[in-house]
Amino acid sequence: MNTKKTINNLVPYPVIVLAAGGDVDAINAVLRHFGEYIIVLATKRLYDEDGNPYLCVDEGLRRRLETKLITAILNFDAA
């Protein structure tokens, strides 16, 4: 399956239709497309014992966001 991002950086419609139909490869392509954005949303600023800030990806939040995306994909009406 060709999952290249198009020039306008959209997921190709045929991939969305396949993903909405439950095609695992297509769902993974959509997850890869939004992967960096999900990581940004799941990143939190934490502080060490000296009060120095550092960034950390909340893996639980990342997984919840991915689950929400998968649910939205499977509920998408491509007709």
C-alpha positions as CSV (number, residue, x, y, z in Angstrom):
1,M,0.0,0.0,0.0
2,N,1.4,3.4,-0.9
3,T,1.0,5.6,2.1
4,K,3.0,8.6,0.9
5,K,1.9,11.9,2.2
6,T,0.5,14.1,-0.6
7,I,1.8,17.6,-1.3
8,N,-0.9,19.2,0.8
9,N,-0.1,16.8,3.6
10,L,-3.5,15.0,3.7
11,V,-4.2,11.4,4.2
12,P,-5.4,10.1,0.7
13,Y,-9.1,9.5,0.6
14,P,-8.8,5.9,-0.5
15,V,-6.7,5.2,2.6
16,I,-9.4,6.7,4.8
17,V,-12.1,4.6,3.1
18,L,-10.0,1.4,3.6
19,A,-9.3,2.4,7.3
20,A,-13.0,3.1,7.9
21,G,-13.7,-0.4,6.5
22,G,-11.3,-1.9,9.1
23,D,-8.2,-2.4,7.0
24,V,-5.4,-2.7,9.6
25,D,-2.7,-1.5,7.2
26,A,-4.8,1.6,6.4
27,I,-5.5,2.3,10.1
28,N,-1.8,2.1,10.8
29,A,-1.1,4.5,7.9
30,V,-3.5,7.0,9.5
31,L,-1.9,6.5,12.9
32,R,1.6,7.1,11.4
33,H,0.3,10.2,9.6
34,F,-0.9,11.7,12.9
35,G,1.8,10.1,15.1
36,E,4.0,13.2,15.6
37,Y,0.9,15.4,16.3
38,I,-0.3,12.9,18.9
39,I,3.1,12.9,20.6
40,V,3.1,16.7,20.8
41,L,-0.4,16.6,22.4
42,A,0.8,13.9,24.9
43,T,4.0,15.8,25.9
44,K,4.0,17.2,29.4
45,R,6.5,19.4,31.2
46,L,7.7,17.8,34.4
47,Y,10.3,19.0,36.9
48,D,13.1,17.1,38.5
49,E,14.0,17.3,42.2
50,D,16.1,20.5,41.6
51,G,13.2,22.2,39.9
52,N,14.6,21.9,36.4
53,P,11.9,21.4,33.7
54,Y,12.0,18.6,31.2
55,L,9.6,17.3,28.6
56,C,8.2,13.8,28.8
57,V,5.6,11.9,26.7
58,D,2.7,10.6,28.8
59,E,2.4,7.2,27.3
60,G,-1.0,6.6,28.8
61,L,-2.3,9.8,27.2
62,R,-0.7,8.9,23.9
63,R,-2.4,5.6,23.8
64,R,-5.8,7.1,24.7
65,L,-5.4,9.6,21.9
66,E,-4.5,6.8,19.5
67,T,-7.6,4.9,20.7
68,K,-9.8,7.9,20.2
69,L,-8.4,8.3,16.6
70,I,-9.0,4.6,15.8
71,T,-12.6,4.8,17.2
72,A,-13.2,7.9,15.0
73,I,-11.8,6.2,12.0
74,L,-14.0,3.1,12.4
75,N,-17.1,5.3,13.0
76,F,-16.4,7.4,9.9
77,D,-19.1,7.2,7.3
78,A,-17.2,7.1,4.0
79,A,-20.3,7.0,1.9
